Amino acid sequence: MEKERMPAAPHSVSEPGLAPVAPATGALVLIAEDAPEIADILAAYLARSGMRSVHASDGVRALELHLALKPDLVLLDIQMPQLNGWQVLAQIRQRDQTPVIMLTALDQDVDKLTGLRIGADDYVVKPFNPAEVVARIEAVLRRSQPRDDRDDRRILRVPPFVIDFEQHEAVAEIDGTSHALVLTLTEFKLLAQLARSPRRVFSRAELLASCLPEGDTLERTVDSHVSKLRKKLEDLGIAGIPVSIRGVGYRFQQGS
């Protein structure tokens, strides 16, 4: 089946009516897209927002550039030659937690769910507005990077939680009142890891590797720690966090 192409953007990328290009000193975005006209439009809009970009026209090249350049975010088309987007995403997730936004002409719920389960942070369905894609990139980057306050303590705010990575403290803000969470180190790590990417589904193996102390080698121990964390949150009236994804693992919150 012929791949769907995105219609031309409202303005040509070379038109003088567009805003001037900002210095490209910001985040590096890997555009994995085999349609050069789409890649060029996205690159132009990223440049005008002060971001840098690099282009891969197939899945194999995308993985090579991801390994060599360590981009801040990947825009990943699903229908690509050599390796498709699902395969590229799976291999990226074996390496690290680089934020990934899927670009797809597929608008089926099962495709969106597949992407989120494998580890996508967001998705955009073609045809799309390039300005919206840039806005989504900025939003995902904000969610994925903990904030630094003036005394260099890393703070992540994901309602209803405020998570302090330096002090290993977490607070729940409920009805205008702050409640300090009494968590074990493992429970804190689980909450923080899930909150960094609230929409992403983490497998038990990923959580075991990143959150549990050395010596814990069984994936079922993740379930025990998550259960204890969930009980402590429920005691404060916070229900449904973390969310169990049957056969896969856990996600911070509900929603696609």
C-alpha atoms as one frame of an Amber mdcrd trajectory, in Angstrom:
protein
   0.000   0.000   0.000   1.361   3.385  -0.942   2.502   5.401   2.029   0.375
   8.407   2.876   2.136  11.714   2.378   1.609  14.827   4.395   0.289  17.735
   2.363   2.494  20.752   1.969   2.766  23.074   4.929   0.766  26.320   4.866
   3.957  28.138   3.835   6.929  26.972   1.837   9.952  26.614   4.094  11.783
  29.182   1.968   9.102  31.855   2.047  10.275  35.150   3.579   6.978  35.501
   5.468   8.056  32.922   8.045   9.778  34.048  11.215  13.567  34.328  10.976
  15.590  31.292  11.997  16.783  31.416  15.599  20.357  30.362  16.435  20.318
  26.557  16.454  21.811  26.036  19.918  18.951  24.185  21.611  17.881  20.561
  21.783  19.023  18.148  19.091  16.113  16.334  17.411  16.622  13.249  15.256
  14.030  13.232  12.456  13.574   9.631  11.283  11.384  10.075   8.196  11.816
   8.669   4.694   9.858  11.451   2.955  12.432  14.238   2.406   9.814  16.949
   1.921   8.318  16.219   5.348  11.741  16.066   6.978  12.737  19.407   5.418
   9.589  21.135   6.681  10.052  19.764  10.191  13.730  20.765  10.202  12.833
  24.322   9.168  10.236  24.703  11.906  12.621  23.271  14.507  15.334  25.706
  13.431  12.940  28.619  13.814  12.357  27.485  17.384  16.084  27.415  18.107
  16.451  23.636  17.943  18.929  21.608  15.936  18.010  18.574  13.844  19.531
  15.691  11.957  17.738  13.510   9.392  17.652   9.744   8.873  15.749   8.356
   5.895  15.573   4.729   7.080  15.465   2.780  10.300  19.031   1.502  10.218
  20.432   5.007   9.748  18.185   6.297  12.531  19.709   3.823  14.990  23.232
   4.715  13.832  22.627   8.431  14.371  20.917   7.817  17.694  23.935   5.898
  18.947  26.493   8.373  17.583  24.815  11.698  18.394  22.654  10.912  21.458
  19.839  13.303  20.453  17.565  14.919  23.022  14.448  13.599  21.229  13.528
  11.397  18.270  10.706  12.100  15.803  10.085   8.600  14.501   7.976   7.665
  11.475   6.397   4.207  11.633   6.513   3.298   7.941  10.205   3.384   7.027
  12.446   1.149   4.912  14.845  -1.462   6.343  13.542  -1.176   9.910  10.095
   0.205  10.708   9.345   2.607  13.529   8.257  -0.110  15.963  11.577  -1.934
  15.493  13.609   1.256  15.863  11.697   2.262  18.995  12.219  -1.148  20.590
  15.986  -0.955  20.005  16.187   2.609  21.308  14.421   1.515  24.490  17.002
  -1.233  24.980  19.657   1.487  25.062  18.204   4.400  27.018  15.194   6.611
  27.717  15.514   9.138  24.887  12.072  10.755  24.432  10.363   9.507  21.247
   7.386  10.982  19.398   5.881   8.705  16.749   4.889  10.153  13.360   2.264
   7.990  11.735  -0.429   7.890   9.085  -2.085   5.160  11.134  -4.964   6.447
  13.259  -6.057   3.235  14.931  -6.195   2.986  18.717  -4.284  -0.297  18.605
  -1.354   1.415  16.848  -1.281   4.203  19.418  -1.427   1.703  22.272   1.359
  -0.351  20.694   3.600   2.687  20.512   2.934   3.677  24.105   3.495   0.135
  25.322   6.833  -0.140  23.544   7.876   3.166  25.043   6.762   6.125  22.916
   6.257   9.367  24.813   3.715  10.812  22.361   2.415  10.379  18.816   1.281
  12.633  15.973  -1.046  11.467  13.208  -0.479  12.649   9.627  -1.393  15.031
   8.134  -0.191  17.356  10.865   0.603  20.999  11.474   4.406  21.350  11.842
   3.949  24.089  14.442   1.929  21.659  16.560   4.691  19.067  16.252   7.212
  21.611  17.567   4.876  22.410  20.471   4.586  18.711  21.301   8.376  18.351
  21.186   8.778  21.228  23.625   6.150  19.710  25.938   7.775  16.254  25.936
  11.215  17.762  26.595   9.819  19.711  29.534   8.246  16.561  30.982  11.354
  14.447  30.514  13.879  16.842  32.056  13.763  17.505  35.804  13.789  21.178
  36.689  16.762  22.729  38.463  16.082  25.400  41.052  18.596  28.050  42.104
  20.387  25.940  44.711  20.894  23.241  42.072  18.424  20.776  43.589  16.582
  18.819  40.959  12.838  19.117  41.308  10.216  17.297  39.228   6.603  18.452
  39.491   4.029  15.997  38.191   0.661  16.630  39.879  -0.077  15.770  42.574
   3.600  15.094  43.350   6.690  17.232  43.887   9.778  15.004  43.727  13.173
  16.183  44.996  15.886  14.002  43.479  18.740  15.422  45.560  17.004  14.945
  48.904  15.183  11.766  47.853  11.939  13.265  49.086   8.462  13.237  47.584
   5.480  15.353  48.580   1.837  14.951  47.529  -0.146  18.177  47.220  -3.809
  17.430  47.977  -6.459  20.143  48.269  -3.823  22.771  48.917  -2.079  20.752
  51.647   1.366  19.159  51.292   1.795  15.598  52.560   5.312  14.166  52.860
   5.464  10.606  51.551   7.222   8.073  53.760   8.789   5.832  51.121  11.575
   3.304  51.015  14.422   4.057  48.626  13.043   1.542  46.130   9.525   2.985
  46.342  10.930   6.482  45.803  12.899   5.316  42.755   9.816   3.618  41.287
   7.644   6.714  41.743  10.331   8.996  40.308  11.047   6.756  37.309   7.372
   6.472  36.380   6.729  10.192  36.935   9.553  11.212  34.593   7.544   9.834
  31.658   3.922   9.734  32.890   2.424   8.295  29.690   5.076   5.704  29.043
   4.644   2.040  29.986   7.715   0.606  31.732   8.286  -3.129  31.637   9.061
  -4.967  34.861  12.549  -5.694  33.546  13.204  -1.974  33.015  12.003  -1.088
  36.496  14.003  -3.929  37.994  17.193  -2.674  36.337  16.721   1.013  37.158
  15.007   1.057  40.547  15.671  -2.033  42.625  18.783  -2.541  44.747  21.499
  -4.927  43.683  20.588  -8.475  44.538  16.948  -8.251  43.460  16.849 -10.386
  40.334  13.242 -11.538  40.016  10.782  -9.429  38.048   7.952 -10.387  40.396
   9.670  -8.411  43.145   8.714  -5.275  41.179   5.042  -6.149  41.706   5.567
  -6.363  45.462   7.256  -2.948  45.670   4.651  -1.339  43.400   1.868  -2.811
  45.518   3.366  -1.294  48.679   3.832   2.080  46.951   0.249   2.041  45.687
  -1.073   1.217  49.186   0.769   4.199  50.694  -0.679   6.503  48.030  -4.177
   5.094  48.501  -3.909   5.813  52.232  -3.582   9.495  51.246  -6.579   9.267
  48.921  -4.507   8.999  45.718  -6.000   6.096  43.769  -4.870   4.443  40.554
  -1.150   5.299  40.674   0.787   3.450  39.373  -1.406   1.869  36.694  -0.947
  -1.827  35.928  -0.746  -2.680  32.211  -1.542  -6.358  31.967   1.220  -8.416
  30.415   3.528  -5.415  30.053   4.326  -3.524  33.235   3.379  -0.203  34.797
   2.585   3.377  33.839   2.361   6.421  36.108  -1.147   7.502  35.160  -4.270
   6.640  33.222  -4.854   7.942  29.687  -3.502   7.285  26.211
